[in-house]
Amino acid sequence: MASTKEYLDFVLEQLSGLDEISNRAMMGEYILYYRGRVFGGIYDDRLLVKPVPTAVKLMPDASMELPYEGAKEMILVNDVDNREYLRELVEAMYEELPAPKKKKK
């Protein structure tokens, strides 16, 4: 099941307090970036984030879910209605996110 543009718009609105949030559509889903680094995505109308240590610490009881078949598990964010929480979560994760890979020529 693909994610809806409406859910993407809702999540982006919730994250609107952060500068440099961007997204890219990929096979019916959406990859989410903060300051050029991938922090998560929207898969089947669920917000999933990378399981970096800070995210695990901030959401110790969150469930781990597969974004799609064959992928690594990610953390399901249940509290998407809480703007302040989402902002703090993404900001706290930033330093632990991998830097973007250099594109080959």
Secondary structure, 3 states (H helix, E strand, C coil): CCCCHHHHHHHHHHCCCCCCEEEEEECCEEEEEECCEEEEEEECCEEEECCCHHHHHHCCCCCEECCCCCCCCEEECCCCCCHHHHHHHHHHHHHHCCCCCCCCC
